[in-house]
């Protein structure tokens, strides 16, 4: 007998909760906020909106379903099941945080603060949950389709793997210069190029609305950035430096099916992290090779 669906509500600690945890009382938190030009009332109002949204979504879960909640900080310790319907209640970035731990489960994005969030991934309001959850359950069972958003992965030569929805950064952990040899593997043949730069960014069409787009705009790139469901990836080298031993001929491009960007580390230490999560980085010592390309895993976004 198959298990009933489980609604997994993903949320994050609010700013107000963080202030209370740090300062102990509302009064102390208000004093701290006022000293920095913040209005604690606005912070608390956003907190209350988030709590109301969580309660409304939880109340919309069908009675025959199971239900669980997971805070963002605990995602790496939570075991998602194949029958889960993942409901992200928060901001767009929270969807990206959750995506790397999923294996095809449908995701419903609920915006807790319309107007402050772009709403690219959290496209719905709490009132929509009652309608969306049954539809998401049929998506989990494979009877209806969801939008499949491309994801990017980095795999090292010692089999470490990193998955991201927006982009993966490979570069120095601080402000030092990254040294490496870069090559495009797959459909195009080009000689590997030693480079010195402030890092390399490889991203998806979803990431093309954020950090990737800022690099694209800054350099007035002629590349046509991919859409969220496009299987292609875009990549840019940040601030490549020409020297007698390092080049700048290969600094941007698109990766099609079967292609990947390959870097061999020539610095003492580089890191690779996804979606801005520096705390969850791969360590890349001298000589380590890392391959960055499209992942077979996709994010299945409902609605």
N, C-alpha and C positions, 0 to 999 in steps of 0.2 A: 504494500500500500504506500502510495507516495505521500510525502509530508505536505502539510498545509503550508502555504506561503508564509514567509516571515518578513515583516516590514522592519528594516534596520534604519533607524533614524540617526543620521550623522549630524552632529552639531559641534560648535566650538564654545569655549568659555568666553563670555562677553567681557567687554572692557570694564564694565561696572563690577563684575565678579572678580576680575583681576585686581582692581583697585581695593576692593574689600579684603581680599586675601592678603594684600600687601600692607594695608593700613589698619585693618581690624574693625573699624566702624565707619558708618556713613559720614559722620561728622569729620573724622580725620581724612577720609577720602575727599570730601568736599573742600577741606582746607588745602590739601595737596593740589587738587585740580585748579582751585582759584588762584593759587600762586603761579600757575602756568597759563593763565588766561583761559581756562576751560570752564564750562558751565556743567556742574555735576548733574543738573536736572536733565540736560540733553542726553548725557551718557546713560542716566538711569532710564529715561524714556526709551532709548534704543534697546536697552536690556529688557524692559517690559514687553516691547513689541516682539522681541525674539522669543521670550518665554510664552507669550500668548500664541505665537505661531507654532511653536513646538506642541503646545497643548491641543491646538486645533487639529494639527496633522495627526497626532496620536489618537485623538477622538474619532478621526475619520477611518482608522484602520478597521477593516471588517472584523466582527467578533470571532469568526472562525479562524482568523489568522493568528500566528504568534507575533510577538513584537520584542524588539531589543533597541537599546540606545548605545551609541558609542561616541565619545568625545574625540576631537581631532588628535589629541596627544596620545590616545590609546589605539589608533588605527593599526599601527604595526603589530599590536598584540591581539587584535580581534580576528576571529576565524569566520570569514564569510562562507556561506553555503551556496550550492547551486540553485536552491529554491528561493533565495533572498530577493526581495525588491528593496533597493537602496534608495532612501529618501534623504537627500541632502537639504538641510534646513539652514540657510545662511547665505554666504556670498559665493560668487563665481569661483574664487580661489579654493573654497572648500571642496568643490567638485573635483578639481585637479588633485587636491590632497588625497581624496578617497580613491581616485581612478587607478592609481598605481597598485592598489591592493586587491583589485577586482579581476575576475576572469570571465567577463561576459555578462554579469548580472545587469539587469536593467536599472537605470538611474533616473530618478525624478528630482529635478531641482526646484526648490521652493525658496523664493526671495523673501527674506524677512524685513527688508528695508528698501522698498522700491524708491527709486529716485537717487539713492546713494550708490547702488550697485548698477553696473552696466546691464546685468541681466542676460548675458550671452549664454550662460549655462544654467543659471537659476531663472527659468523662464516663466514660472507659475506662482500663483498666490496660494496662501494656505487654504482658502475656500475651495480651491480646485482639487484638493487631495482626494476627496470622496469619489470624484470622477476618474482621477488618474490612476489610483492604486489598482482597481480591477483590470484596467487596460494594461498596466505594467505587468500584472500577473500573467496575462495571456502572452505578453512579450517574453517573459521568462520561460514559459512553456513552449516557445517557438511558434506560436500560432499567429502572431502579428509582428511586424517589423518595427525596429527603432532606428533612429539616426545613428550610424556607426562612425564615430569620430576617430580619425587616425591618431595613433600614439607613436612615440619615438623611444628607442631603447639604446643603451650603451652596454656593450659586452666586452670584457677585458680578456686578454689571452690566458688568464688563469680562471676564467669562467664566472667572474663576478658579473652581476647584471643589475642595471638600473633602468627603470621605466618611468616615463613622464607623459603627461597630456599636452603640455605647452611647448617646452623646450628643454634641452640638456645643454649645460654649460661645461666646457672642459677648459681649465686654465689654472692660474695660480690662486691659492687661497687668500692672498693679500694683494699688495700692490707691486709685487715683483714682476719681472718679465717671464712669460712662459716660453720655453724653447721646446721644439718638437719637430718631427718630420710629418708632413701632411700628404695624404694621397687619396684620390677618389677611386674606390674599388667598384667594379661592376661593368656597366655598359661602355664607359669611356676609358680610354687608356691615356694616362698622363704621367709624366715622370714625377716621383715623389719630390716634394719641395721642403727643405729645411726652413723653418720660420721662427721668428721671434715676435710675440704679440702679447696683448693683454687677455687673450683667450679666444675660444671658438664657440659659437652658438649654433645649434642645430635644432630646428623647430618645425612644428606642424602648422596646419591651417588654423587650428584653434589658437596656437601661440602667435599667429600672425596678427592678432589684435592687440598684442602686448609688447613685450621686450623685443621680439623679433622685428616688429613693425617700426619700433623706434630706431633700430639700426638701419633698416631699409630706407626710412625717411632721411636719416642723418646723412647717408652717403648718396642720396638721390639715385638709388639703384634702379636699373632698367628691368630687373627681374619682376615677373608677375607672381606675387605671393600666392600660395595655394589656398584653397578653401578648406573648411574644417573636415570634410569627408574626402578630400583629395588624397590619394595615396602618396603624393610627392611630399618631400620635405625641402625646406629652404635652409641654407647655412651661410654664415658670415664669419669672417675672421675680424676680430676687433683690433684696430690700431696696429696692423702689421708693420714691422720695421725693416727697411732695406739695409743690408750691410754686405760686406764681402762674402759672408757665409750664410746669409739668410735672404730669402726672396719674398716678393709680393705679387707674383703673377697669378696665384691661385687663392683668391680671397673671398669669393662668394659663388653661389651656384644653387642648382636644384638637384635633388637626388630622386631619380625615378625608381620604378620597380627593380629590385635586384641590386641597387647601388647603395653604397655606404661610404661614409667618411672615416678614414683610418688615420689615427695619430699614434706615433711612437714617441714616448716622452724622452726629452733630452735635458730636462731640468732635474734638480734634486727631488722635487716633489710637486706634482700637480694634483688637482681634484676634479671630480666630475659630480655634478648634482643636477637634479631635475626640478623644474617648477619653483625655483627659488628656495628650496629646502636645503640650505647649507649644512644643517645638522645631520642630514642623511646622505653624506657624500661618499663616493668611492675614492680611496687613496690610490694615487698613481705615482709610484716611485720611478726613478730613472730606469729606462729600458722597457717599461711596461707598454704594451700596445692595447689600444682600445678602438673598437669598431662601433660607430654610431649610425643607425639606420632605422628604417620603419619597423615597427613591431607587428607581429602577427596578432597581438592583443589589441582590441579596440574598446572604446568606451561606448556603450549602448545607451544613448540618451533618449528618454521617452518624451514625446511632444515637442 
